[in-house]
């Protein structure tokens, strides 16, 4: 068994043993005739201090031990004589695997801005902040799979290359092998995609939902967890061109079942992170407090990070219809004083400022909005059999709104009636013939079913307290940027 620093720090049964630690150097300081080297192998936020007495390691070797270098240190693990750590390594031998020139290595022991670290995304996982974020990301990802596995779901792999547009949005990345400078053309001058690799127009997927529905109507309960792509020209702190989506689809679930699952699921994965990432979340909480010191009080987080996470776990989500939410917004002070950037009226697609007002100012807890206007939602959402208000037709949709994030989950009960689904597709300009495979699930053994999508990076934003979605994914993709 090969142990890591987290094991040596966690289990004091190693004290008195001779061990070898392979890690990167965070810092080195010298005091009189002793060198103190802080080692980190990425397994934990906490460093292991290696103590090198004068004469134990050749001076020319010790000079190579600088911030960023990689070494193997062998010695006895002893109880620490100093403060700040319970154990330390008394070095008897040291090998340098890789050096890091202090004049060239960009991660010297000082404070670096998040903007600067985005420019060196290939190195930023070596910082405390980003190593903590990516350990939390891993833990949340594991919790996703564990939750669904333990609750009888099957993991389903929807295709990344697709010929359909699940959202009907049209903002998709094209996949082609045709020569862009000289594509084959039809007689009418349009591109002849029959000459392309797949013999048709194809794109990177915006959602695994449609193929997920096929699986749910055979296996009962499934979930997808994979990359999705949007070619929106959105330069915001909440949007990426490539991101990961979690999309469960369930046969025989109505809208209420869907909401119950969404709330239970998101609470489970947050609780799992709180229980398993204590050191990392405590560090990120401290980082957030430091970052917000210079902000006006009204722009600071209403509560510390761990308290916020516990608050979500301890409280039921508020369930409100879209119509009720609009009434709240119309009666709100920001609306009456014309402080909202976007107007409020029934039928609008709620903006982030509206969602955050509902969550952060009015209800002061996560909110599930339901029964949205039919006109602003996707073609596959089930229309109410009876009009539930005088404003217009609504669909059995639901969005989960979180503080600081806005929408974190979007879902609905799916339209299971063939005639209604075909009519709606024609209404939004989708040719039913092009999705005949999808309609077969309504022709043969159609069943009530529901599902939702959770943007994984938005979940990580909430759990880590970070302010920009580009800082919770290893290599962010956004307009004008596809580095590394």
Residue, then its C-alpha position, 0 to 999 in steps of 0.5 A: x500500500x502506498x500512503x499519502x500525506x493525508x494518511x500520515x497526518x490522519x493516523x498517528x500509528x505511523x509515528x516512529x516509522x521510517x517513511x518516504x514522502x513524495x511531494x511538491x515543495x510549497x515553501x522552504x525556510x531556514x533557521x540557524x542550522x535547520x531547513x523546514x520544508x512544507x510538503x504537499x502531495x495534493x491529497x489534503x489541504x494540509x502540508x507535512x513539515x520536513x525537517x532537515x538538519x545541517x549536514x544530513x543532505x548535501x548543500x548542492x542538493x538542498x539548494x535545488x529544493x525551492x517552491x514548486x520543486x518535486x522531491x522524495x524525502x525519507x526519514x522518521x515520522x515524529x511528533x512535532x516539537x513546534x506549533x501548527x502540526x502534530x507530526x513532522x518528518x525528520x529527514x535522513x535522505x532526500x532526492x530531487x525529482x524536478x526543480x523549479x527555477x524561482x525566477x521562472x516559476x509563477x507560483x511563488x509564496x504570495x497572494x495571486x489574483x484569481x484572474x492571474x491564476x486563470x492565465x496559468x490554469x495548468x498550474x493553478x491546481x497546485x495552489x491551496x485555493x484550487x486544490x481545495x476546489x478540485x477536491x470538493x469537485x471530486x467529492x461532489x461528483x462521487x456523491x452524485x454517482x453514489x446517490x443515484x446508485x443507492x436509489x436504484x438509478x442506472x447510469x446512462x451515457x447519452x451521445x456527445x455528438x448529436x443530430x438533435x437540439x434538445x432545447x430548440x435553441x439553435x446555439x450549438x457547436x457544429x461537428x463536421x469534417x468538411x473543408x470550410x474553404x471548399x465544402x460540397x454544395x447542392x444545386x441550390x448553393x447550400x452545403x451538401x451534408x450527405x458528403x460529411x462524415x455522418x452524412x447529415x448535420x451534427x452538433x455537440x450536445x446541449x443536453x443528454x435529456x432526449x436520449x435519457x428519456x428513451x432509457x427511462x421509458x425502458x429501464x425506469x430510472x436513469x441519470x446522465x452525467x457528462x459534458x454539454x456545450x452551448x455556443x452562446x456568446x455569454x461572458x458572465x460569471x455563471x456561463x461556460x461554453x463547455x460544462x457538465x450536466x447531471x440529468x436524471x429521467x424517471x418513468x412514472x414520476x409526476x411534477x411533485x415526485x420530480x421536485x421531491x427528488x431534486x430537493x432530496x438529491x441536492x441536499x444529499x450531495x451538499x451534505x456529503x461534501x460537508x461531511x467529507x471536505x471539512x478542511x477544504x470548506x473551512x479554508x474556502x470559507x476563510x478565503x471568502x471572508x478575506x475576499x469580502x472584507x473590502x466589499x460594502x456590507x450589502x454585497x457580502x454573503x449574508x452568512x459564512x459558507x459552512x453556515x449557508x450550506x447547513x442552512x440549506x440542509x436544515x430547511x425545506x425549499x419554498x415551493x411557489x408557482x411562477x404566477x405567485x412569484x410574479x405577484x411577489x416581484x410586482x409588490x417588491x420595493x425594487x420593482x416599485x422604485x424601478x431598480x430592477x434592470x429588467x421589467x416584471x410582468x406575467x410571461x417574462x423569462x425571469x432574470x437572475x436579478x428576479x430569481x435572486x430577489x425571491x431567494x435572498x430577499x423575500x423567502x430567504x431560502x432556496x425556492x422551487x418555482x413551478x407552472x411556468x408560462x408555456x410560451x417560454x418553456x421547451x417543447x417537451x414540457x407537459x401542458x396543464x390539462x386545465x388552465x390554472x390561471x387567467x394569464x395563459x397556458x402553463x406547463x408542469x415545469x420546475x426550477x430550483x433557485x439558490x442564493x447567490x446562483x439563481x437557477x441551479x436546477x431546471x426540470x419538468x414533467x414531460x409531455x407523454x401525449x403523442x398528438x400534443x407533443x407533435x403539435x407543440x414541435x410544429x409550433x416551435x419549428x421542429x420537424x417531427x419527422x426529424x425526431x421520429x425516433x423520439x416520438x416512438x416512445x410516445x407511440x409505443x407504451x407511452x408513460x408519465x415521466x419527469x426529469x431535471x438537469x443540474x449544472x454541475x459547475x453551478x453546484x460547485x460554485x454554491x458549495x465552494x463560495x467561489x464567485x466565477x464559474x471559470x474557477x470551478x472547472x479545470x480548463x474553462x471554455x468561454x467566448x474567445x478562449x480555449x486555452x490548454 
